[in-house]
């Protein structure tokens, strides 16, 4: 092989390796493990500072809006987690008391989960409201 061809092959291999490494490390960093509140607490110190996705039910009466931030508490199996949503996306329309929420962010040593993303699921919300004795009235025909 000529010297120029060898330099080209080595340079190309180095670029491919560097791009592969960056792609893999970016993929690994963007991955987040989906877990419930008790599962997050069971992971102990490993939960701090990691990028997590946590699911729980929004406890009634805990939603407090402070400017663009929203503070609330989610719970599952008698364990609760304080959440502060600081994301840039608007709050989902289905985000209410008893809704099932999935928050994505980091858990701090102060005991507050700082969420940058949030989803609210509404399917089980109606079942929980019915079980709690909450009724909704619909004005049909309007």
N, CA, C and O atoms as CSV, one atom per row, in Angstrom:
chain,resi,resn,atom,element,x,y,z
A,1,UNK,N,N,0.835,-1.187,0.000
A,1,UNK,CA,C,0.000,0.000,0.000
A,1,UNK,C,C,0.876,1.244,0.000
A,1,UNK,O,O,1.941,1.280,0.616
A,2,UNK,N,N,0.413,2.231,-0.686
A,2,UNK,CA,C,1.157,3.472,-0.739
A,2,UNK,C,C,0.936,4.252,0.554
A,2,UNK,O,O,-0.026,4.020,1.286
A,3,UNK,N,N,1.825,5.154,0.806
A,3,UNK,CA,C,1.767,5.954,2.035
A,3,UNK,C,C,0.478,6.784,2.123
A,3,UNK,O,O,-0.112,6.903,3.197
A,4,UNK,N,N,0.045,7.355,0.992
A,4,UNK,CA,C,-1.166,8.171,0.994
A,4,UNK,C,C,-2.402,7.310,1.263
A,4,UNK,O,O,-3.306,7.730,1.987
A,5,UNK,N,N,-2.443,6.115,0.687
A,5,UNK,CA,C,-3.574,5.219,0.900
A,5,UNK,C,C,-3.644,4.755,2.357
A,5,UNK,O,O,-4.728,4.667,2.933
A,6,UNK,N,N,-2.500,4.463,2.942
A,6,UNK,CA,C,-2.449,4.033,4.331
A,6,UNK,C,C,-2.939,5.147,5.256
A,6,UNK,O,O,-3.687,4.881,6.197
A,7,UNK,N,N,-2.531,6.373,5.005
A,7,UNK,CA,C,-2.983,7.511,5.820
A,7,UNK,C,C,-4.494,7.699,5.685
A,7,UNK,O,O,-5.182,7.991,6.664
A,8,UNK,N,N,-5.001,7.530,4.468
A,8,UNK,CA,C,-6.449,7.679,4.242
A,8,UNK,C,C,-7.234,6.602,4.986
A,8,UNK,O,O,-8.245,6.907,5.619
A,9,UNK,N,N,-6.789,5.359,4.921
A,9,UNK,CA,C,-7.473,4.252,5.590
A,9,UNK,C,C,-7.418,4.443,7.108
A,9,UNK,O,O,-8.436,4.284,7.781
A,10,UNK,N,N,-6.266,4.777,7.647
A,10,UNK,CA,C,-6.138,5.009,9.095
A,10,UNK,C,C,-6.980,6.199,9.542
A,10,UNK,O,O,-7.628,6.136,10.587
A,11,UNK,N,N,-6.980,7.254,8.787
A,11,UNK,CA,C,-7.795,8.436,9.121
A,11,UNK,C,C,-9.280,8.118,9.084
A,11,UNK,O,O,-10.035,8.529,9.964
A,12,UNK,N,N,-9.694,7.381,8.054
A,12,UNK,CA,C,-11.102,6.978,7.944
A,12,UNK,C,C,-11.506,6.075,9.102
A,12,UNK,O,O,-12.588,6.241,9.666
A,13,UNK,N,N,-10.656,5.126,9.462
A,13,UNK,CA,C,-10.946,4.227,10.579
A,13,UNK,C,C,-11.052,5.011,11.894
A,13,UNK,O,O,-11.922,4.731,12.718
A,14,UNK,N,N,-10.185,5.969,12.080
A,14,UNK,CA,C,-10.218,6.790,13.289
A,14,UNK,C,C,-11.512,7.605,13.364
A,14,UNK,O,O,-12.108,7.726,14.435
A,15,UNK,N,N,-11.940,8.152,12.252
A,15,UNK,CA,C,-13.189,8.927,12.216
A,15,UNK,C,C,-14.387,8.026,12.511
A,15,UNK,O,O,-15.275,8.409,13.272
A,16,UNK,N,N,-14.420,6.837,11.917
A,16,UNK,CA,C,-15.524,5.899,12.152
A,16,UNK,C,C,-15.558,5.485,13.618
A,16,UNK,O,O,-16.632,5.435,14.217
A,17,UNK,N,N,-14.413,5.190,14.197
A,17,UNK,CA,C,-14.360,4.821,15.615
A,17,UNK,C,C,-14.832,5.970,16.512
A,17,UNK,O,O,-15.576,5.743,17.466
A,18,UNK,N,N,-14.409,7.186,16.215
A,18,UNK,CA,C,-14.813,8.341,17.024
A,18,UNK,C,C,-16.324,8.581,16.934
A,18,UNK,O,O,-16.971,8.848,17.947
A,19,UNK,N,N,-16.886,8.485,15.721
A,19,UNK,CA,C,-18.326,8.668,15.556
A,19,UNK,C,C,-19.114,7.545,16.239
A,19,UNK,O,O,-20.170,7.789,16.823
A,20,UNK,N,N,-18.599,6.324,16.164
A,20,UNK,CA,C,-19.260,5.202,16.839
A,20,UNK,C,C,-19.273,5.407,18.344
A,20,UNK,O,O,-20.291,5.177,18.996
A,21,UNK,N,N,-18.155,5.836,18.892
A,21,UNK,CA,C,-18.069,6.085,20.330
A,21,UNK,C,C,-19.038,7.194,20.745
A,21,UNK,O,O,-19.753,7.048,21.736
A,22,UNK,N,N,-19.068,8.285,20.007
A,22,UNK,CA,C,-19.969,9.391,20.340
A,22,UNK,C,C,-21.433,8.967,20.233
A,22,UNK,O,O,-22.254,9.332,21.075
A,23,UNK,N,N,-21.752,8.203,19.204
A,23,UNK,CA,C,-23.124,7.722,19.042
A,23,UNK,C,C,-23.540,6.809,20.187
A,23,UNK,O,O,-24.639,6.947,20.723
A,24,UNK,N,N,-22.672,5.880,20.563
A,24,UNK,CA,C,-22.981,4.951,21.655
A,24,UNK,C,C,-23.105,5.675,22.977
A,24,UNK,O,O,-24.038,5.413,23.736
A,25,UNK,N,N,-22.181,6.584,23.272
A,25,UNK,CA,C,-22.245,7.289,24.560
A,25,UNK,C,C,-23.468,8.207,24.613
A,25,UNK,O,O,-24.071,8.360,25.675
A,26,UNK,N,N,-23.840,8.811,23.502
A,26,UNK,CA,C,-25.047,9.639,23.480
A,26,UNK,C,C,-26.306,8.815,23.656
A,26,UNK,O,O,-27.236,9.233,24.346
A,27,UNK,N,N,-26.339,7.642,23.033
A,27,UNK,CA,C,-27.486,6.740,23.185
A,27,UNK,C,C,-27.598,6.253,24.621
A,27,UNK,O,O,-28.691,6.225,25.186
A,28,UNK,N,N,-26.488,5.876,25.205
A,28,UNK,CA,C,-26.492,5.371,26.584
A,28,UNK,C,C,-26.932,6.460,27.559
A,28,UNK,O,O,-27.653,6.181,28.517
A,29,UNK,N,N,-26.502,7.695,27.321
A,29,UNK,CA,C,-26.863,8.806,28.209
A,29,UNK,C,C,-28.334,9.166,28.085
A,29,UNK,O,O,-28.959,9.565,29.068
A,30,UNK,N,N,-28.896,9.030,26.883
A,30,UNK,CA,C,-30.294,9.399,26.689
A,30,UNK,C,C,-31.259,8.322,27.177
A,30,UNK,O,O,-32.455,8.581,27.305
A,31,UNK,N,N,-30.760,7.133,27.446
A,31,UNK,CA,C,-31.614,6.068,27.960
A,31,UNK,C,C,-32.048,6.406,29.383
A,31,UNK,O,O,-31.271,6.944,30.172
A,32,UNK,N,N,-33.268,6.090,29.687
A,32,UNK,CA,C,-33.727,6.279,31.051
A,32,UNK,C,C,-34.588,5.096,31.451
A,32,UNK,O,O,-35.437,4.642,30.685
A,33,UNK,N,N,-34.364,4.615,32.631
A,33,UNK,CA,C,-35.054,3.445,33.120
A,33,UNK,C,C,-36.410,3.853,33.684
A,33,UNK,O,O,-36.497,4.768,34.502
A,34,UNK,N,N,-37.451,3.184,33.253
A,34,UNK,CA,C,-38.810,3.478,33.691
A,34,UNK,C,C,-39.082,2.696,34.970
A,34,UNK,O,O,-38.937,1.474,34.987
A,35,UNK,N,N,-39.476,3.384,36.042
A,35,UNK,CA,C,-39.732,2.705,37.298
A,35,UNK,C,C,-40.822,3.412,38.098
A,35,UNK,O,O,-41.172,4.559,37.819
A,36,UNK,N,N,-41.349,2.713,39.089
A,36,UNK,CA,C,-42.339,3.298,39.981
A,36,UNK,C,C,-41.618,3.977,41.135
A,36,UNK,O,O,-40.402,3.852,41.280
A,37,UNK,N,N,-42.377,4.697,41.952
A,37,UNK,CA,C,-41.779,5.404,43.094
A,37,UNK,C,C,-41.071,4.430,44.041
A,37,UNK,O,O,-39.926,4.691,44.411
A,38,UNK,N,N,-41.700,3.310,44.454
A,38,UNK,CA,C,-40.991,2.381,45.343
A,38,UNK,C,C,-39.724,1.787,44.719
A,38,UNK,O,O,-38.735,1.573,45.419
A,39,UNK,N,N,-39.746,1.522,43.415
A,39,UNK,CA,C,-38.559,1.001,42.746
A,39,UNK,C,C,-37.433,2.023,42.763
A,39,UNK,O,O,-36.268,1.663,42.926
A,40,UNK,N,N,-37.776,3.303,42.595
A,40,UNK,CA,C,-36.752,4.336,42.637
A,40,UNK,C,C,-36.119,4.401,44.017
A,40,UNK,O,O,-34.896,4.471,44.135
A,41,UNK,N,N,-36.943,4.377,45.065
A,41,UNK,CA,C,-36.407,4.414,46.425
A,41,UNK,C,C,-35.583,3.167,46.740
A,41,UNK,O,O,-34.600,3.244,47.477
A,42,UNK,N,N,-35.975,2.029,46.192
A,42,UNK,CA,C,-35.248,0.781,46.445
A,42,UNK,C,C,-33.848,0.799,45.840
A,42,UNK,O,O,-32.973,0.058,46.288
A,43,UNK,N,N,-33.627,1.636,44.827
A,43,UNK,CA,C,-32.301,1.701,44.210
A,43,UNK,C,C,-31.305,2.464,45.072
A,43,UNK,O,O,-30.114,2.479,44.758
A,44,UNK,N,N,-31.760,3.100,46.152
A,44,UNK,CA,C,-30.857,3.762,47.100
A,44,UNK,C,C,-30.095,4.928,46.499
A,44,UNK,O,O,-30.650,5.747,45.765
A,45,UNK,N,N,-28.800,4.986,46.830
A,45,UNK,CA,C,-27.957,6.095,46.375
A,45,UNK,C,C,-27.764,6.116,44.869
A,45,UNK,O,O,-27.383,7.146,44.314
A,46,UNK,N,N,-28.017,5.006,44.200
A,46,UNK,CA,C,-27.860,4.953,42.740
A,46,UNK,C,C,-28.864,5.865,42.035
A,46,UNK,O,O,-28.659,6.229,40.877
A,47,UNK,N,N,-29.946,6.236,42.721
A,47,UNK,CA,C,-30.968,7.084,42.097
A,47,UNK,C,C,-30.520,8.540,41.997
A,47,UNK,O,O,-30.993,9.273,41.129
A,48,UNK,N,N,-29.625,8.961,42.866
A,48,UNK,CA,C,-29.215,10.368,42.880
A,48,UNK,C,C,-28.416,10.731,41.638
A,48,UNK,O,O,-27.459,10.050,41.271
A,49,UNK,N,N,-28.834,11.826,40.998
A,49,UNK,CA,C,-28.097,12.366,39.871
A,49,UNK,C,C,-28.271,11.622,38.559
A,49,UNK,O,O,-27.837,12.118,37.519
A,50,UNK,N,N,-28.895,10.444,38.573
A,50,UNK,CA,C,-29.134,9.694,37.342
A,50,UNK,C,C,-30.348,10.234,36.620
A,50,UNK,O,O,-31.247,10.801,37.242
A,51,UNK,N,N,-30.377,10.062,35.319
A,51,UNK,CA,C,-31.539,10.437,34.522
A,51,UNK,C,C,-32.566,9.319,34.648
A,51,UNK,O,O,-32.298,8.184,34.253
A,52,UNK,N,N,-33.753,9.632,35.202
A,52,UNK,CA,C,-34.764,8.621,35.493
A,52,UNK,C,C,-36.113,8.991,34.916
A,52,UNK,O,O,-36.400,10.157,34.644
A,53,UNK,N,N,-36.933,7.972,34.736
A,53,UNK,CA,C,-38.358,8.144,34.423
A,53,UNK,C,C,-39.115,7.445,35.541
A,53,UNK,O,O,-38.921,6.253,35.780
A,54,UNK,N,N,-39.980,8.188,36.225
A,54,UNK,CA,C,-40.700,7.643,37.372
A,54,UNK,C,C,-42.192,7.840,37.163
A,54,UNK,O,O,-42.641,8.898,36.723
A,55,UNK,N,N,-42.957,6.794,37.489
A,55,UNK,CA,C,-44.408,6.835,37.332
A,55,UNK,C,C,-45.072,6.786,38.699
A,55,UNK,O,O,-44.621,6.087,39.606
A,56,UNK,N,N,-46.154,7.546,38.824
A,56,UNK,CA,C,-46.955,7.508,40.038
A,56,UNK,C,C,-48.256,8.256,39.829
A,56,UNK,O,O,-48.449,8.919,38.810
A,57,UNK,N,N,-49.140,8.144,40.796
A,57,UNK,CA,C,-50.425,8.839,40.738
A,57,UNK,C,C,-50.302,10.197,41.410
A,57,UNK,O,O,-49.707,10.311,42.482
A,58,UNK,N,N,-50.863,11.227,40.783
A,58,UNK,CA,C,-50.822,12.568,41.356
A,58,UNK,C,C,-51.753,12.599,42.568
A,58,UNK,O,O,-52.951,12.340,42.456
A,59,UNK,N,N,-51.181,12.917,43.717
A,59,UNK,CA,C,-51.980,12.949,44.934
A,59,UNK,C,C,-52.874,14.186,44.932
A,59,UNK,O,O,-52.429,15.270,44.557
A,60,UNK,N,N,-54.120,14.034,45.344
A,60,UNK,CA,C,-55.064,15.151,45.308
A,60,UNK,C,C,-54.639,16.292,46.223
A,60,UNK,O,O,-54.176,16.078,47.343
A,61,UNK,N,N,-54.810,17.514,45.711
A,61,UNK,CA,C,-54.518,18.707,46.486
A,61,UNK,C,C,-53.050,19.086,46.570
A,61,UNK,O,O,-52.697,19.995,47.321
A,62,UNK,N,N,-52.188,18.417,45.822
A,62,UNK,CA,C,-50.755,18.713,45.916
A,62,UNK,C,C,-50.227,19.566,44.764
A,62,UNK,O,O,-49.066,19.972,44.789
A,63,UNK,N,N,-51.045,19.842,43.766
A,63,UNK,CA,C,-50.584,20.601,42.603
A,63,UNK,C,C,-50.534,22.091,42.949
A,63,UNK,O,O,-51.553,22.709,43.256
A,64,UNK,N,N,-49.317,22.651,42.890
A,64,UNK,CA,C,-49.112,24.074,43.179
A,64,UNK,C,C,-48.323,24.673,42.016
A,64,UNK,O,O,-47.208,24.238,41.727
A,65,UNK,N,N,-48.902,25.666,41.357
A,65,UNK,CA,C,-48.228,26.329,40.235
A,65,UNK,C,C,-47.519,27.572,40.752
A,65,UNK,O,O,-48.111,28.410,41.433
A,66,UNK,N,N,-46.241,27.671,40.416
A,66,UNK,CA,C,-45.420,28.824,40.798
A,66,UNK,C,C,-44.753,29.359,39.539
A,66,UNK,O,O,-43.652,28.939,39.181
A,67,UNK,N,N,-45.427,30.287,38.873
A,67,UNK,CA,C,-44.914,30.800,37.612
A,67,UNK,C,C,-44.929,29.703,36.563
A,67,UNK,O,O,-45.971,29.103,36.302
A,68,UNK,N,N,-43.774,29.438,35.958
A,68,UNK,CA,C,-43.682,28.377,34.958
A,68,UNK,C,C,-43.459,27.005,35.592
A,68,UNK,O,O,-43.633,25.982,34.931
A,69,UNK,N,N,-43.081,26.978,36.852
A,69,UNK,CA,C,-42.835,25.710,37.546
A,69,UNK,C,C,-44.120,25.186,38.166
A,69,UNK,O,O,-45.011,25.952,38.533
A,70,UNK,N,N,-44.194,23.873,38.273
A,70,UNK,CA,C,-45.330,23.223,38.917
A,70,UNK,C,C,-44.775,22.222,39.923
A,70,UNK,O,O,-43.973,21.356,39.573
A,71,UNK,N,N,-45.209,22.348,41.172
A,71,UNK,CA,C,-44.825,21.406,42.212
A,71,UNK,C,C,-46.016,20.513,42.515
A,71,UNK,O,O,-47.153,20.981,42.582
A,72,UNK,N,N,-45.751,19.225,42.697
A,72,UNK,CA,C,-46.807,18.283,43.033
A,72,UNK,C,C,-46.175,17.039,43.637
A,72,UNK,O,O,-44.951,16.921,43.692
A,73,UNK,N,N,-47.005,16.122,44.086
A,73,UNK,CA,C,-46.531,14.890,44.699
A,73,UNK,C,C,-47.165,13.719,43.966
A,73,UNK,O,O,-48.373,13.699,43.731
A,74,UNK,N,N,-46.331,12.738,43.605
A,74,UNK,CA,C,-46.850,11.505,43.030
A,74,UNK,C,C,-46.628,10.386,44.033
A,74,UNK,O,O,-45.718,10.448,44.859
A,75,UNK,N,N,-47.459,9.376,43.954
A,75,UNK,CA,C,-47.329,8.268,44.883
A,75,UNK,C,C,-47.677,6.948,44.248
A,75,UNK,O,O,-48.362,6.880,43.228
A,76,UNK,N,N,-47.184,5.891,44.886
A,76,UNK,CA,C,-47.482,4.525,44.448
A,76,UNK,C,C,-47.220,3.608,45.635
A,76,UNK,O,O,-46.149,3.642,46.240
A,77,UNK,N,N,-48.218,2.787,45.957
A,77,UNK,CA,C,-48.093,1.837,47.065
A,77,UNK,C,C,-47.648,2.519,48.362
A,77,UNK,O,O,-46.698,2.069,49.003
A,78,UNK,N,N,-48.312,3.576,48.739
A,78,UNK,CA,C,-48.079,4.303,49.993
A,78,UNK,C,C,-46.708,4.964,50.094
A,78,UNK,O,O,-46.307,5.347,51.193
A,79,UNK,N,N,-45.975,5.112,48.993
A,79,UNK,CA,C,-44.737,5.872,48.990
A,79,UNK,C,C,-44.928,7.065,48.074
A,79,UNK,O,O,-45.514,6.948,46.998
A,80,UNK,N,N,-44.426,8.222,48.512
A,80,UNK,CA,C,-44.644,9.445,47.748
A,80,UNK,C,C,-43.311,10.063,47.326
A,80,UNK,O,O,-42.257,9.783,47.897
A,81,UNK,N,N,-43.401,10.905,46.313
A,81,UNK,CA,C,-42.232,11.589,45.773
A,81,UNK,C,C,-42.619,13.017,45.421
A,81,UNK,O,O,-43.555,13.238,44.653
A,82,UNK,N,N,-41.901,13.986,45.979
A,82,UNK,CA,C,-42.124,15.391,45.637
A,82,UNK,C,C,-41.483,15.663,44.287
A,82,UNK,O,O,-40.339,15.283,44.038
A,83,UNK,N,N,-42.242,16.334,43.411
A,83,UNK,CA,C,-41.774,16.606,42.053
A,83,UNK,C,C,-41.867,18.103,41.791
A,83,UNK,O,O,-42.847,18.756,42.150
A,84,UNK,N,N,-40.827,18.629,41.158
A,84,UNK,CA,C,-40.855,20.005,40.671
A,84,UNK,C,C,-40.637,19.950,39.172
A,84,UNK,O,O,-39.562,19.578,38.703
A,85,UNK,N,N,-41.678,20.328,38.415
A,85,UNK,CA,C,-41.588,20.329,36.956
A,85,UNK,C,C,-41.062,21.678,36.505
A,85,UNK,O,O,-41.670,22.714,36.774
A,86,UNK,N,N,-39.931,21.659,35.820
A,86,UNK,CA,C,-39.299,22.887,35.338
A,86,UNK,C,C,-39.121,22.858,33.821
A,86,UNK,O,O,-38.296,23.591,33.275
A,87,UNK,N,N,-39.884,22.025,33.154
A,87,UNK,CA,C,-39.756,21.866,31.708
A,87,UNK,C,C,-40.253,23.064,30.936
A,87,UNK,O,O,-40.898,23.958,31.483
A,88,UNK,N,N,-39.943,23.067,29.659
A,88,UNK,CA,C,-40.345,24.168,28.785
A,88,UNK,C,C,-41.658,23.876,28.067
A,88,UNK,O,O,-42.298,24.788,27.542
A,89,UNK,N,N,-42.060,22.604,28.043
A,89,UNK,CA,C,-43.301,22.240,27.364
A,89,UNK,C,C,-44.490,22.552,28.261
A,89,UNK,O,O,-44.365,22.504,29.485
A,90,UNK,N,N,-45.643,22.872,27.677
A,90,UNK,CA,C,-46.820,23.161,28.500
A,90,UNK,C,C,-47.288,21.926,29.267
A,90,UNK,O,O,-47.020,20.792,28.870
A,91,UNK,N,N,-47.983,22.168,30.359
A,91,UNK,CA,C,-48.532,21.091,31.181
A,91,UNK,C,C,-49.592,20.350,30.361
A,91,UNK,O,O,-50.411,20.992,29.704
A,92,UNK,N,N,-49.593,19.018,30.386
A,92,UNK,CA,C,-50.624,18.282,29.638
A,92,UNK,C,C,-52.028,18.594,30.157
A,92,UNK,O,O,-52.216,18.838,31.349
A,93,UNK,N,N,-53.010,18.584,29.256
A,93,UNK,CA,C,-54.395,18.847,29.642
A,93,UNK,C,C,-54.928,17.795,30.606
A,93,UNK,O,O,-55.820,18.080,31.405
A,94,UNK,N,N,-54.393,16.597,30.536
A,94,UNK,CA,C,-54.866,15.506,31.387
A,94,UNK,C,C,-54.221,15.505,32.768
A,94,UNK,O,O,-54.505,14.623,33.578
A,95,UNK,N,N,-53.361,16.472,33.048
A,95,UNK,CA,C,-52.677,16.541,34.340
A,95,UNK,C,C,-53.625,17.118,35.387
A,95,UNK,O,O,-53.919,18.313,35.386
A,96,UNK,N,N,-54.099,16.251,36.279
A,96,UNK,CA,C,-55.034,16.626,37.338
A,96,UNK,C,C,-54.795,15.726,38.539
A,96,UNK,O,O,-53.966,14.817,38.490
A,97,UNK,N,N,-55.529,15.983,39.622
A,97,UNK,CA,C,-55.521,15.083,40.767
A,97,UNK,C,C,-55.927,13.692,40.310
A,97,UNK,O,O,-56.788,13.546,39.442
A,98,UNK,N,N,-55.321,12.691,40.880
A,98,UNK,CA,C,-55.577,11.272,40.600
A,98,UNK,C,C,-55.062,10.797,39.242
A,98,UNK,O,O,-55.163,9.607,38.944
A,99,UNK,N,N,-54.521,11.676,38.416
A,99,UNK,CA,C,-53.998,11.251,37.113
A,99,UNK,C,C,-52.715,10.454,37.323
A,99,UNK,O,O,-52.015,10.633,38.320
A,100,UNK,N,N,-52.422,9.589,36.389
A,100,UNK,CA,C,-51.178,8.846,36.421
A,100,UNK,C,C,-50.147,9.666,35.655
A,100,UNK,O,O,-50.335,9.960,34.475
A,101,UNK,N,N,-49.060,10.033,36.324
A,101,UNK,CA,C,-48.044,10.879,35.705
A,101,UNK,C,C,-46.733,10.119,35.559
A,101,UNK,O,O,-46.370,9.297,36.400
A,102,UNK,N,N,-46.039,10.414,34.471
A,102,UNK,CA,C,-44.697,9.901,34.250
A,102,UNK,C,C,-43.792,11.117,34.122
A,102,UNK,O,O,-43.955,11.934,33.216
A,103,UNK,N,N,-42.837,11.228,35.041
A,103,UNK,CA,C,-41.929,12.372,35.039
A,103,UNK,C,C,-40.533,11.895,34.667
A,103,UNK,O,O,-40.128,10.782,35.006
A,104,UNK,N,N,-39.814,12.744,33.974
A,104,UNK,CA,C,-38.470,12.407,33.523
A,104,UNK,C,C,-37.520,13.489,33.978
A,104,UNK,O,O,-37.733,14.669,33.696
A,105,UNK,N,N,-36.477,13.099,34.679
A,105,UNK,CA,C,-35.518,14.075,35.193
A,105,UNK,C,C,-34.548,13.427,36.148
A,105,UNK,O,O,-34.158,12.273,35.969
A,106,UNK,N,N,-34.149,14.189,37.189
A,106,UNK,CA,C,-33.167,13.697,38.141
A,106,UNK,C,C,-33.683,13.850,39.572
A,106,UNK,O,O,-34.447,14.763,39.884
A,107,UNK,N,N,-33.245,12.931,40.425
A,107,UNK,CA,C,-33.617,12.940,41.836
A,107,UNK,C,C,-32.464,13.517,42.633
A,107,UNK,O,O,-31.345,13.005,42.590
A,108,UNK,N,N,-32.748,14.598,43.367
A,108,UNK,CA,C,-31.709,15.265,44.137
A,108,UNK,C,C,-31.638,14.781,45.575
A,108,UNK,O,O,-32.580,14.175,46.085
A,109,UNK,N,N,-30.530,15.051,46.214
A,109,UNK,CA,C,-30.342,14.657,47.613
A,109,UNK,C,C,-31.264,15.430,48.559
A,109,UNK,O,O,-31.409,15.062,49.724
A,110,UNK,N,N,-31.883,16.497,48.059
A,110,UNK,CA,C,-32.841,17.245,48.872
A,110,UNK,C,C,-34.212,16.565,48.927
A,110,UNK,O,O,-35.125,17.058,49.588
A,111,UNK,N,N,-34.353,15.428,48.230
A,111,UNK,CA,C,-35.605,14.678,48.249
A,111,UNK,C,C,-36.613,15.136,47.214
A,111,UNK,O,O,-37.760,14.691,47.227
A,112,UNK,N,N,-36.202,16.017,46.320
A,112,UNK,CA,C,-37.099,16.535,45.288
A,112,UNK,C,C,-36.649,16.023,43.926
A,112,UNK,O,O,-35.472,16.090,43.570
A,113,UNK,N,N,-37.607,15.515,43.185
A,113,UNK,CA,C,-37.355,15.054,41.820
A,113,UNK,C,C,-37.582,16.235,40.896
A,113,UNK,O,O,-38.696,16.753,40.823
A,114,UNK,N,N,-36.548,16.671,40.187
A,114,UNK,CA,C,-36.650,17.791,39.254
A,114,UNK,C,C,-36.909,17.224,37.864
A,114,UNK,O,O,-36.043,16.590,37.263
A,115,UNK,N,N,-38.120,17.467,37.366
A,115,UNK,CA,C,-38.546,16.903,36.092
A,115,UNK,C,C,-38.408,17.924,34.974
A,115,UNK,O,O,-38.822,19.075,35.107
A,116,UNK,N,N,-37.819,17.483,33.874
A,116,UNK,CA,C,-37.723,18.334,32.688
A,116,UNK,C,C,-38.793,17.964,31.665
A,116,UNK,O,O,-39.095,18.746,30.763
A,117,UNK,N,N,-39.363,16.771,31.810
A,117,UNK,CA,C,-40.443,16.313,30.933
A,117,UNK,C,C,-41.514,15.651,31.789
A,117,UNK,O,O,-41.229,15.082,32.843
A,118,UNK,N,N,-42.753,15.737,31.312
A,118,UNK,CA,C,-43.849,15.142,32.059
A,118,UNK,C,C,-44.930,14.682,31.095
A,118,UNK,O,O,-45.222,15.341,30.096
A,119,UNK,N,N,-45.520,13.530,31.418
A,119,UNK,CA,C,-46.671,13.015,30.680
A,119,UNK,C,C,-47.743,12.678,31.699
A,119,UNK,O,O,-47.440,12.276,32.822
A,120,UNK,N,N,-48.978,12.842,31.309
A,120,UNK,CA,C,-50.089,12.474,32.181
A,120,UNK,C,C,-51.013,11.547,31.416
A,120,UNK,O,O,-51.410,11.830,30.285
A,121,UNK,N,N,-51.345,10.443,32.048
A,121,UNK,CA,C,-52.236,9.471,31.431
A,121,UNK,C,C,-53.599,9.615,32.075
A,121,UNK,O,O,-53.699,9.793,33.289
A,122,UNK,N,N,-54.641,9.539,31.279
A,122,UNK,CA,C,-55.972,9.779,31.828
A,122,UNK,C,C,-56.832,8.538,31.956
A,122,UNK,O,O,-57.879,8.605,32.599
A,123,UNK,N,N,-56.451,7.416,31.382
A,123,UNK,CA,C,-57.333,6.248,31.373
A,123,UNK,C,C,-57.687,5.781,32.774
A,123,UNK,O,O,-58.865,5.567,33.060
A,124,UNK,N,N,-56.722,5.618,33.646
A,124,UNK,CA,C,-57.003,5.117,34.986
A,124,UNK,C,C,-57.528,6.216,35.899
A,124,UNK,O,O,-58.054,5.934,36.976
A,125,UNK,N,N,-57.388,7.459,35.475
A,125,UNK,CA,C,-57.839,8.574,36.306
A,125,UNK,C,C,-59.318,8.462,36.617
A,125,UNK,O,O,-59.728,8.698,37.753
A,126,UNK,N,N,-60.124,8.107,35.631
A,126,UNK,CA,C,-61.558,8.053,35.840
A,126,UNK,C,C,-61.939,6.918,36.777
A,126,UNK,O,O,-62.866,7.057,37.575
A,127,UNK,N,N,-61.231,5.794,36.688
A,127,UNK,CA,C,-61.493,4.687,37.597
A,127,UNK,C,C,-61.179,5.094,39.030
A,127,UNK,O,O,-61.934,4.765,39.945
A,128,UNK,N,N,-60.077,5.803,39.235
A,128,UNK,CA,C,-59.686,6.216,40.581
A,128,UNK,C,C,-60.636,7.259,41.137
A,128,UNK,O,O,-60.945,7.243,42.329
A,129,UNK,N,N,-61.110,8.182,40.277
A,129,UNK,CA,C,-62.066,9.183,40.746
A,129,UNK,C,C,-63.374,8.517,41.165
A,129,UNK,O,O,-63.970,8.896,42.173
A,130,UNK,N,N,-63.815,7.537,40.402
A,130,UNK,CA,C,-65.037,6.821,40.743
A,130,UNK,C,C,-64.854,6.094,42.071
A,130,UNK,O,O,-65.748,6.111,42.918
A,131,UNK,N,N,-63.703,5.455,42.257
A,131,UNK,CA,C,-63.434,4.739,43.499
A,131,UNK,C,C,-63.355,5.699,44.681
A,131,UNK,O,O,-63.693,5.330,45.806
A,132,UNK,N,N,-62.913,6.920,44.431
A,132,UNK,CA,C,-62.797,7.910,45.502
A,132,UNK,C,C,-64.106,8.649,45.734
A,132,UNK,O,O,-64.192,9.478,46.640
A,133,UNK,N,N,-65.133,8.361,44.925
A,133,UNK,CA,C,-66.430,9.013,45.097
A,133,UNK,C,C,-66.565,10.334,44.373
A,133,UNK,O,O,-67.508,11.084,44.625
A,134,UNK,N,N,-65.628,10.635,43.465
A,134,UNK,CA,C,-65.683,11.872,42.694
A,134,UNK,C,C,-66.549,11.632,41.466
A,134,UNK,O,O,-66.336,10.668,40.731
A,135,UNK,N,N,-67.505,12.489,41.247
A,135,UNK,CA,C,-68.352,12.363,40.046
A,135,UNK,C,C,-68.188,13.599,39.195
A,135,UNK,O,O,-67.998,14.707,39.697
A,136,UNK,N,N,-68.264,13.384,37.893
A,136,UNK,CA,C,-68.190,14.504,36.961
A,136,UNK,C,C,-69.517,14.618,36.261
A,136,UNK,O,O,-70.148,13.610,35.943
A,137,UNK,N,N,-69.952,15.849,36.016
A,137,UNK,CA,C,-71.198,16.075,35.310
A,137,UNK,C,C,-70.889,16.603,33.934
A,137,UNK,O,O,-70.027,17.462,33.749
A,138,UNK,N,N,-71.607,16.074,32.981
A,138,UNK,CA,C,-71.419,16.514,31.590
A,138,UNK,C,C,-72.727,17.146,31.146
A,138,UNK,O,O,-73.808,16.601,31.369
A,139,UNK,N,N,-72.610,18.281,30.527
A,139,UNK,CA,C,-73.793,18.939,29.940
A,139,UNK,C,C,-73.913,18.505,28.506
A,139,UNK,O,O,-73.247,19.053,27.627
A,140,UNK,N,N,-74.755,17.526,28.259
A,140,UNK,CA,C,-74.914,17.029,26.910
A,140,UNK,C,C,-75.794,17.974,26.118
A,140,UNK,O,O,-76.731,18.567,26.652
A,141,UNK,N,N,-75.485,18.107,24.845
A,141,UNK,CA,C,-76.274,18.976,23.985
A,141,UNK,C,C,-75.756,20.400,23.971
A,141,UNK,O,O,-76.352,21.244,23.301
A,142,UNK,N,N,-74.696,20.706,24.663
A,142,UNK,CA,C,-74.163,22.071,24.654
A,142,UNK,C,C,-72.833,22.094,23.989
A,142,UNK,O,O,-72.216,23.154,23.879
